[in-house]
């Protein structure tokens, strides 16, 4: 049993990564239904929370069905992060997660996200202040280092553990790599195997299939796996991995009816969360992902991204289920 502070998870939890414009409540809902054990909000700007910016505050929305859930915050100022942590805790999450991994230039080059890996003492101090500020467990997601010549992830893990974090997720790339190249899990294993590291260590990067999840679980000995991009348009990956762990057999890929059913549920929740217009607009980015590999889908995608009427959208989705079930056009 993996335990984060007072939060009991399962023997080998699967985590949904915090992803900007992706891991909002509707997407978290369909991932939870399909087996995600712990999820996080989109990363939220500390400055935005302090200023009570609508976009930042709305990201704090948490629903009972998705628990346990963590709120992830980012920023470059210690005092702002401390205040933001207090605001985030008031939203009622099970934990607060600190983003020390975002590689995007406008964030990292200002000293936030992965940028703080160039100033490990500041990273330690910021983390310590946040741990002192809140009563819920604090966790961290980070990268291996700024670049290949600056990988000090074991030292980072020890320092952050010393100031009280309860779990650490490591993306197996440097900031310089962005999302390119292969994630190096050897460094993650070094942290997990270190005799002075006692908190749960979760690995992140390149987990795209049940086979790879099992391989990395066995090879690197991590306490759990965080899945990000592979879950976009594919919330079934959590269920597939768990089934493979238990049986050694692969589940069939979801058929067209299940793809449509989950898309409709996602759309319903998006409208419920953001209202009709915004909910429909924000759902547009997901259609291509849910129906990836569907030969002849393009005309239907055009209809889905052009309509602003819920009735039309649901009718189009029903038509997709009928037409593509009849024509057997799903390409996996």
LOLODREN-789997 format. One record per residue (C-alpha): residue number from 1; x, y, z. Coordinates in nm, 3 decimals. Each point is the difference from the previous one (the first is absolute). Layout:
<num:NUM; X:X; Y:Y; Z:Z> .
...
REM end
This chain:
<num:1; X:0.000; Y:0.000; Z:0.000> .
<num:2; X:0.142; Y:0.338; Z:-0.102> .
<num:3; X:-0.065; Y:0.276; Z:0.248> .
<num:4; X:0.042; Y:0.376; Z:-0.053> .
<num:5; X:-0.026; Y:0.159; Z:0.340> .
<num:6; X:-0.342; Y:-0.109; Z:0.122> .
<num:7; X:-0.120; Y:-0.103; Z:-0.348> .
<num:8; X:-0.015; Y:-0.373; Z:-0.065> .
<num:9; X:0.023; Y:-0.100; Z:-0.364> .
<num:10; X:0.032; Y:-0.348; Z:-0.149> .
<num:11; X:0.306; Y:-0.224; Z:-0.030> .
<num:12; X:0.117; Y:0.166; Z:-0.322> .
<num:13; X:-0.197; Y:0.317; Z:-0.075> .
<num:14; X:-0.046; Y:0.148; Z:-0.344> .
<num:15; X:0.000; Y:0.380; Z:0.001> .
<num:16; X:-0.144; Y:0.239; Z:-0.255> .
<num:17; X:0.249; Y:0.278; Z:-0.072> .
<num:18; X:-0.098; Y:0.366; Z:0.031> .
<num:19; X:-0.024; Y:0.126; Z:-0.358> .
<num:20; X:-0.089; Y:0.353; Z:-0.103> .
<num:21; X:-0.332; Y:0.019; Z:-0.189> .
<num:22; X:-0.046; Y:-0.377; Z:0.039> .
<num:23; X:-0.031; Y:-0.126; Z:0.358> .
<num:24; X:-0.305; Y:0.204; Z:0.096> .
<num:25; X:-0.292; Y:-0.150; Z:0.199> .
<num:26; X:-0.181; Y:-0.153; Z:-0.303> .
<num:27; X:0.314; Y:-0.177; Z:-0.120> .
<num:28; X:0.090; Y:-0.107; Z:0.351> .
<num:29; X:-0.348; Y:-0.151; Z:0.033> .
<num:30; X:0.039; Y:-0.233; Z:-0.298> .
<num:31; X:0.351; Y:-0.097; Z:0.113> .
<num:32; X:-0.126; Y:-0.076; Z:0.350> .
<num:33; X:-0.274; Y:-0.220; Z:-0.142> .
<num:34; X:0.264; Y:-0.191; Z:-0.192> .
<num:35; X:0.232; Y:-0.065; Z:0.291> .
<num:36; X:0.218; Y:0.303; Z:0.082> .
<num:37; X:0.090; Y:-0.018; Z:0.370> .
<num:38; X:0.122; Y:0.354; Z:0.064> .
<num:39; X:-0.050; Y:0.307; Z:-0.214> .
<num:40; X:0.112; Y:0.361; Z:-0.004> .
<num:41; X:-0.146; Y:0.325; Z:-0.119> .
<num:42; X:0.152; Y:0.186; Z:-0.289> .
<num:43; X:0.299; Y:0.193; Z:0.133> .
<num:44; X:-0.116; Y:0.328; Z:0.149> .
<num:45; X:0.187; Y:0.328; Z:0.015> .
<num:46; X:0.075; Y:0.116; Z:0.353> .
<num:47; X:-0.024; Y:0.361; Z:-0.110> .
<num:48; X:-0.335; Y:-0.071; Z:-0.163> .
<num:49; X:-0.140; Y:-0.146; Z:0.321> .
<num:50; X:0.122; Y:0.292; Z:0.207> .
<num:51; X:-0.157; Y:0.249; Z:-0.243> .
<num:52; X:-0.321; Y:-0.205; Z:-0.002> .
<num:53; X:0.023; Y:-0.038; Z:-0.377> .
<num:54; X:-0.310; Y:-0.181; Z:-0.128> .
<num:55; X:0.187; Y:-0.253; Z:-0.214> .
<num:56; X:0.232; Y:-0.098; Z:0.285> .
<num:57; X:-0.272; Y:-0.019; Z:0.263> .
<num:58; X:-0.225; Y:-0.213; Z:-0.220> .
<num:59; X:0.278; Y:-0.259; Z:-0.025> .
<num:60; X:-0.050; Y:-0.061; Z:0.372> .
<num:61; X:-0.338; Y:-0.162; Z:-0.065> .
<num:62; X:-0.005; Y:-0.349; Z:0.151> .
<num:63; X:-0.284; Y:-0.253; Z:-0.003> .
<num:64; X:-0.057; Y:-0.281; Z:0.248> .
<num:65; X:0.009; Y:-0.269; Z:-0.268> .
<num:66; X:0.362; Y:0.071; Z:-0.088> .
<num:67; X:0.160; Y:-0.031; Z:0.342> .
<num:68; X:0.276; Y:-0.034; Z:0.095> .
<num:69; X:0.123; Y:0.300; Z:-0.197> .
<num:70; X:0.286; Y:0.244; Z:0.033> .
<num:71; X:0.023; Y:0.366; Z:-0.095> .
<num:72; X:0.321; Y:0.084; Z:-0.183> .
<num:73; X:0.144; Y:0.352; Z:0.023> .
<num:74; X:0.296; Y:0.172; Z:-0.163> .
<num:75; X:0.186; Y:0.326; Z:0.045> .
<num:76; X:0.342; Y:0.154; Z:0.051> .
<num:77; X:-0.059; Y:0.203; Z:0.318> .
<num:78; X:0.013; Y:-0.177; Z:0.336> .
<num:79; X:-0.249; Y:0.228; Z:0.173> .
<num:80; X:-0.246; Y:-0.023; Z:-0.289> .
<num:81; X:0.023; Y:-0.378; Z:-0.003> .
<num:82; X:-0.058; Y:-0.013; Z:0.375> .
<num:83; X:-0.314; Y:0.215; Z:-0.030> .
<num:84; X:-0.121; Y:-0.196; Z:-0.303> .
<num:85; X:0.041; Y:-0.327; Z:0.190> .
<num:86; X:-0.230; Y:0.132; Z:0.271> .
<num:87; X:-0.260; Y:0.099; Z:-0.259> .
<num:88; X:0.031; Y:-0.339; Z:-0.169> .
<num:89; X:-0.040; Y:-0.185; Z:0.330> .
<num:90; X:-0.325; Y:0.187; Z:0.065> .
<num:91; X:-0.144; Y:-0.163; Z:-0.313> .
<num:92; X:0.008; Y:-0.333; Z:0.184> .
<num:93; X:0.247; Y:-0.221; Z:-0.191> .
<num:94; X:0.167; Y:-0.302; Z:0.156> .
<num:95; X:0.344; Y:0.145; Z:-0.071> .
<num:96; X:0.194; Y:0.291; Z:-0.147> .
<num:97; X:0.245; Y:-0.074; Z:-0.280> .
<num:98; X:0.279; Y:0.236; Z:-0.105> .
<num:99; X:0.092; Y:0.029; Z:-0.367> .
<num:100; X:0.376; Y:-0.002; Z:-0.037> .
<num:101; X:-0.013; Y:-0.167; Z:-0.339> .
<num:102; X:-0.170; Y:0.220; Z:-0.260> .
<num:103; X:0.256; Y:0.059; Z:-0.280> .
<num:104; X:-0.192; Y:0.268; Z:-0.191> .
<num:105; X:0.222; Y:0.302; Z:-0.065> .
<num:106; X:-0.233; Y:0.267; Z:0.138> .
<num:107; X:-0.012; Y:-0.186; Z:0.332> .
<num:108; X:0.337; Y:-0.173; Z:0.036> .
<num:109; X:0.207; Y:0.297; Z:-0.114> .
<num:110; X:-0.159; Y:0.214; Z:0.271> .
<num:111; X:0.115; Y:-0.242; Z:0.269> .
<num:112; X:-0.327; Y:-0.187; Z:0.046> .
<num:113; X:-0.076; Y:-0.358; Z:-0.101> .
<num:114; X:0.318; Y:-0.177; Z:-0.111> .
<num:115; X:0.186; Y:0.331; Z:0.018> .
<num:116; X:0.041; Y:-0.037; Z:0.374> .
<num:117; X:0.226; Y:-0.300; Z:-0.059> .
<num:118; X:0.273; Y:0.258; Z:-0.059> .
<num:119; X:-0.042; Y:0.117; Z:0.360> .
<num:120; X:-0.040; Y:-0.304; Z:0.223> .
<num:121; X:0.037; Y:0.190; Z:0.329> .
<num:122; X:-0.292; Y:0.222; Z:-0.103> .
<num:123; X:-0.197; Y:-0.309; Z:-0.100> .
<num:124; X:0.060; Y:-0.146; Z:0.344> .
<num:125; X:-0.096; Y:0.322; Z:0.178> .
<num:126; X:-0.316; Y:0.048; Z:-0.206> .
<num:127; X:-0.106; Y:-0.357; Z:0.069> .
<num:128; X:0.068; Y:0.037; Z:0.370> .
<num:129; X:-0.218; Y:0.312; Z:0.021> .
<num:130; X:-0.287; Y:-0.173; Z:-0.177> .
<num:131; X:0.023; Y:-0.306; Z:0.225> .
<num:132; X:-0.015; Y:0.229; Z:0.304> .
<num:133; X:-0.296; Y:0.191; Z:-0.141> .
<num:134; X:-0.242; Y:-0.287; Z:-0.064> .
<num:135; X:-0.129; Y:-0.294; Z:0.201> .
<num:136; X:-0.056; Y:-0.236; Z:-0.294> .
<num:137; X:0.288; Y:-0.203; Z:-0.148> .
<num:138; X:0.228; Y:0.183; Z:-0.243> .
<num:139; X:0.143; Y:-0.181; Z:-0.302> .
<num:140; X:0.226; Y:0.109; Z:-0.284> .
<num:141; X:0.027; Y:-0.071; Z:-0.371> .
<num:142; X:0.333; Y:0.082; Z:-0.159> .
<num:143; X:0.245; Y:-0.091; Z:-0.276> .
<num:144; X:0.345; Y:-0.153; Z:0.013> .
<num:145; X:0.172; Y:0.337; Z:-0.029> .
<num:146; X:0.040; Y:0.299; Z:-0.226> .
<num:147; X:0.220; Y:-0.187; Z:-0.249> .
<num:148; X:0.222; Y:-0.307; Z:-0.016> .
<num:149; X:0.286; Y:0.179; Z:0.174> .
<num:150; X:-0.222; Y:0.107; Z:0.287> .
<num:151; X:-0.174; Y:-0.315; Z:0.125> .
<num:152; X:-0.010; Y:0.000; Z:0.380> .
<num:153; X:-0.328; Y:-0.180; Z:0.049> .
<num:154; X:0.117; Y:-0.216; Z:0.293> .
<num:155; X:0.110; Y:0.312; Z:0.187> .
<num:156; X:-0.330; Y:0.170; Z:-0.089> .
<num:157; X:-0.197; Y:-0.297; Z:0.131> .
<num:158; X:0.192; Y:-0.010; Z:0.327> .
<num:159; X:-0.032; Y:0.375; Z:0.060> .
<num:160; X:-0.373; Y:0.003; Z:-0.072> .
<num:161; X:-0.061; Y:-0.307; Z:0.214> .
<num:162; X:0.192; Y:0.170; Z:0.282> .
<num:163; X:-0.238; Y:0.298; Z:-0.002> .
<num:164; X:-0.307; Y:-0.220; Z:0.008> .
<num:165; X:-0.139; Y:-0.096; Z:-0.340> .
<num:166; X:-0.194; Y:-0.327; Z:0.006> .
<num:167; X:0.059; Y:-0.123; Z:-0.357> .
<num:168; X:0.202; Y:0.090; Z:-0.308> .
<num:169; X:-0.084; Y:-0.047; Z:-0.366> .
<num:170; X:0.294; Y:0.014; Z:-0.240> .
<num:171; X:-0.033; Y:0.056; Z:-0.373> .
<num:172; X:0.296; Y:-0.177; Z:-0.156> .
<num:173; X:0.111; Y:0.288; Z:-0.221> .
<num:174; X:0.192; Y:0.320; Z:0.052> .
<num:175; X:-0.150; Y:0.341; Z:-0.062> .
<num:176; X:0.216; Y:0.035; Z:-0.310> .
<num:177; X:-0.152; Y:-0.316; Z:-0.149> .
<num:178; X:-0.352; Y:0.137; Z:0.032> .
<num:179; X:-0.203; Y:-0.303; Z:-0.117> .
<num:180; X:0.254; Y:-0.127; Z:-0.251> .
<num:181; X:0.220; Y:-0.305; Z:0.015> .
<num:182; X:-0.044; Y:-0.297; Z:0.228> .
<num:183; X:-0.070; Y:0.048; Z:0.368> .
<num:184; X:0.288; Y:-0.126; Z:0.215> .
<num:185; X:-0.145; Y:-0.204; Z:0.284> .
<num:186; X:0.342; Y:-0.110; Z:0.126> .
<num:187; X:0.025; Y:0.325; Z:0.193> .
<num:188; X:-0.348; Y:-0.058; Z:0.143> .
<num:189; X:0.114; Y:-0.343; Z:0.118> .
<num:190; X:0.304; Y:0.159; Z:0.166> .
<num:191; X:-0.233; Y:0.208; Z:0.212> .
<num:192; X:-0.228; Y:-0.293; Z:0.082> .
<num:193; X:0.294; Y:-0.223; Z:0.093> .
<num:194; X:0.178; Y:0.255; Z:0.216> .
<num:195; X:0.014; Y:-0.127; Z:0.360> .
<num:196; X:-0.097; Y:0.340; Z:0.144> .
<num:197; X:-0.309; Y:0.051; Z:-0.214> .
<num:198; X:-0.314; Y:-0.124; Z:0.173> .
<num:199; X:-0.286; Y:0.185; Z:-0.170> .
<num:200; X:-0.188; Y:-0.149; Z:-0.298> .
<num:201; X:0.170; Y:0.062; Z:-0.334> .
<num:202; X:-0.215; Y:0.011; Z:-0.312> .
<num:203; X:0.142; Y:-0.021; Z:-0.352> .
<num:204; X:-0.126; Y:0.201; Z:-0.296> .
<num:205; X:0.087; Y:0.002; Z:-0.369> .
<num:206; X:-0.061; Y:-0.224; Z:-0.302> .
<num:207; X:-0.257; Y:-0.234; Z:0.157> .
<num:208; X:-0.220; Y:-0.060; Z:-0.304> .
<num:209; X:-0.116; Y:-0.360; Z:0.041> .
<num:210; X:-0.075; Y:-0.267; Z:0.262> .
<num:211; X:0.311; Y:-0.193; Z:-0.107> .
<num:212; X:0.226; Y:0.297; Z:0.057> .
<num:213; X:-0.164; Y:0.076; Z:0.334> .
<num:214; X:0.072; Y:-0.352; Z:0.124> .
<num:215; X:0.353; Y:0.003; Z:-0.140> .
<num:216; X:0.085; Y:0.329; Z:0.172> .
<num:217; X:-0.168; Y:-0.106; Z:0.325> .
<num:218; X:0.216; Y:-0.311; Z:0.015> .
<num:219; X:0.321; Y:0.154; Z:-0.133> .
<num:220; X:0.011; Y:0.324; Z:0.198> .
<num:221; X:-0.184; Y:-0.091; Z:0.321> .
<num:222; X:-0.203; Y:0.320; Z:0.030> .
<num:223; X:-0.300; Y:0.022; Z:0.231> .
<num:224; X:-0.239; Y:0.103; Z:-0.275> .
<num:225; X:-0.022; Y:0.156; Z:-0.343> .
<num:226; X:-0.130; Y:0.337; Z:-0.115> .
<num:227; X:-0.155; Y:0.009; Z:-0.346> .
<num:228; X:-0.042; Y:0.318; Z:-0.199> .
<num:229; X:-0.021; Y:0.032; Z:-0.377> .
<num:230; X:-0.084; Y:-0.369; Z:-0.050> .
<num:231; X:-0.331; Y:0.056; Z:0.180> .
<num:232; X:-0.116; Y:0.277; Z:-0.234> .
<num:233; X:-0.287; Y:-0.144; Z:-0.200> .
<num:234; X:0.079; Y:-0.331; Z:0.169> .
<num:235; X:-0.126; Y:-0.005; Z:0.361> .
<num:236; X:-0.028; Y:-0.376; Z:-0.040> .
<num:237; X:0.376; Y:-0.033; Z:0.042> .
<num:238; X:-0.036; Y:-0.016; Z:0.381> .
<num:239; X:-0.245; Y:-0.289; Z:-0.021> .
<num:240; X:0.214; Y:-0.174; Z:-0.262> .
<num:241; X:0.315; Y:0.022; Z:0.210> .
<num:242; X:-0.172; Y:-0.133; Z:0.311> .
<num:243; X:-0.148; Y:-0.292; Z:-0.190> .
<num:244; X:0.338; Y:-0.082; Z:-0.150> .
<num:245; X:0.165; Y:0.012; Z:0.343> .
<num:246; X:-0.260; Y:-0.241; Z:0.139> .
<num:247; X:-0.032; Y:-0.246; Z:-0.289> .
<num:248; X:0.290; Y:0.047; Z:-0.241> .
<num:249; X:-0.259; Y:0.041; Z:-0.274> .
<num:250; X:-0.083; Y:0.307; Z:-0.206> .
<num:251; X:-0.352; Y:0.132; Z:-0.006> .
<num:252; X:-0.155; Y:0.066; Z:-0.339> .
<num:253; X:0.013; Y:0.360; Z:-0.113> .
<num:254; X:-0.326; Y:0.187; Z:0.068> .
<num:255; X:-0.251; Y:-0.042; Z:-0.281> .
<num:256; X:-0.178; Y:0.287; Z:-0.169> .
<num:257; X:-0.293; Y:-0.013; Z:0.242> .
<num:258; X:0.226; Y:0.041; Z:0.302> .
<num:259; X:0.195; Y:0.279; Z:-0.166> .
<num:260; X:-0.323; Y:0.185; Z:-0.073> .
<num:261; X:-0.141; Y:-0.069; Z:0.347> .
<num:262; X:0.306; Y:0.144; Z:0.176> .
<num:263; X:0.014; Y:0.299; Z:-0.237> .
<num:264; X:-0.365; Y:0.075; Z:0.075> .
<num:265; X:0.061; Y:-0.025; Z:0.373> .
<num:266; X:0.301; Y:0.231; Z:-0.031> .
<num:267; X:-0.209; Y:0.249; Z:-0.195> .
<num:268; X:-0.285; Y:-0.012; Z:0.251> .
<num:269; X:0.237; Y:0.067; Z:0.288> .
<num:270; X:0.175; Y:0.278; Z:-0.191> .
<num:271; X:-0.332; Y:0.179; Z:-0.056> .
<num:272; X:-0.098; Y:-0.057; Z:0.363> .
<num:273; X:0.332; Y:0.145; Z:0.121> .
<num:274; X:0.055; Y:0.295; Z:-0.233> .
<num:275; X:-0.348; Y:0.070; Z:-0.129> .
<num:276; X:-0.135; Y:-0.076; Z:-0.346> .
<num:277; X:0.213; Y:0.226; Z:-0.220> .
<num:278; X:0.336; Y:-0.031; Z:0.177> .
<num:279; X:-0.053; Y:-0.369; Z:0.071> .
<num:280; X:-0.058; Y:-0.068; Z:-0.369> .
<num:281; X:0.295; Y:0.212; Z:-0.109> .
<num:282; X:0.241; Y:-0.166; Z:0.243> .
<num:283; X:-0.111; Y:-0.346; Z:-0.108> .
<num:284; X:0.106; Y:0.064; Z:-0.360> .
<num:285; X:0.364; Y:-0.083; Z:0.070> .
<num:286; X:-0.093; Y:-0.354; Z:0.102> .
<num:287; X:-0.195; Y:-0.142; Z:-0.295> .
<num:288; X:0.298; Y:-0.089; Z:-0.218> .
<num:289; X:0.163; Y:-0.178; Z:0.292> .
<num:290; X:-0.304; Y:-0.208; Z:0.091> .
<num:291; X:-0.043; Y:-0.113; Z:-0.360> .
<num:292; X:0.366; Y:-0.032; Z:-0.093> .
<num:293; X:0.050; Y:-0.261; Z:-0.271> .
<num:294; X:-0.359; Y:0.012; Z:-0.122> .
<num:295; X:0.014; Y:-0.005; Z:-0.377> .
<num:296; X:-0.243; Y:0.250; Z:-0.152> .
<num:297; X:-0.051; Y:0.196; Z:0.323> .
<num:298; X:0.101; Y:0.341; Z:-0.137> .
<num:299; X:-0.347; Y:0.116; Z:-0.117> .
<num:300; X:-0.147; Y:-0.090; Z:0.337> .
<num:301; X:0.277; Y:0.185; Z:0.183> .
<num:302; X:-0.083; Y:0.309; Z:-0.208> .
<num:303; X:-0.362; Y:-0.022; Z:0.110> .
<num:304; X:0.099; Y:-0.048; Z:0.363> .
<num:305; X:0.235; Y:0.298; Z:0.014> .
<num:306; X:-0.236; Y:0.232; Z:-0.186> .
<num:307; X:-0.320; Y:-0.058; Z:0.195> .
<num:308; X:-0.095; Y:0.196; Z:0.311> .
<num:309; X:-0.322; Y:-0.193; Z:0.062> .
<num:310; X:0.006; Y:-0.291; Z:0.249> .
<num:311; X:-0.277; Y:-0.183; Z:-0.184> .
<num:312; X:0.191; Y:0.009; Z:-0.328> .
<num:313; X:0.316; Y:-0.121; Z:0.168> .
<num:314; X:-0.165; Y:-0.297; Z:0.168> .
<num:315; X:-0.182; Y:-0.088; Z:-0.324> .
<num:316; X:0.329; Y:0.007; Z:-0.188> .
<num:317; X:0.162; Y:-0.226; Z:0.259> .
<num:318; X:-0.292; Y:-0.245; Z:-0.026> .
<num:319; X:0.040; Y:0.004; Z:-0.377> .
<num:320; X:0.372; Y:-0.076; Z:0.036> .
<num:321; X:-0.083; Y:-0.302; Z:0.217> .
<num:322; X:-0.252; Y:-0.129; Z:-0.254> .
<num:323; X:0.197; Y:0.066; Z:-0.318> .
<num:324; X:0.337; Y:-0.124; Z:0.116> .
<num:325; X:-0.142; Y:-0.303; Z:0.174> .
<num:326; X:-0.172; Y:-0.091; Z:-0.325> .
<num:327; X:0.303; Y:0.065; Z:-0.220> .
<num:328; X:0.258; Y:-0.144; Z:0.244> .
<num:329; X:0.237; Y:0.284; Z:-0.083> .
<num:330; X:0.187; Y:0.017; Z:0.329> .
<num:331; X:0.372; Y:-0.029; Z:-0.057> .
<num:332; X:0.204; Y:-0.081; Z:0.311> .
REM end
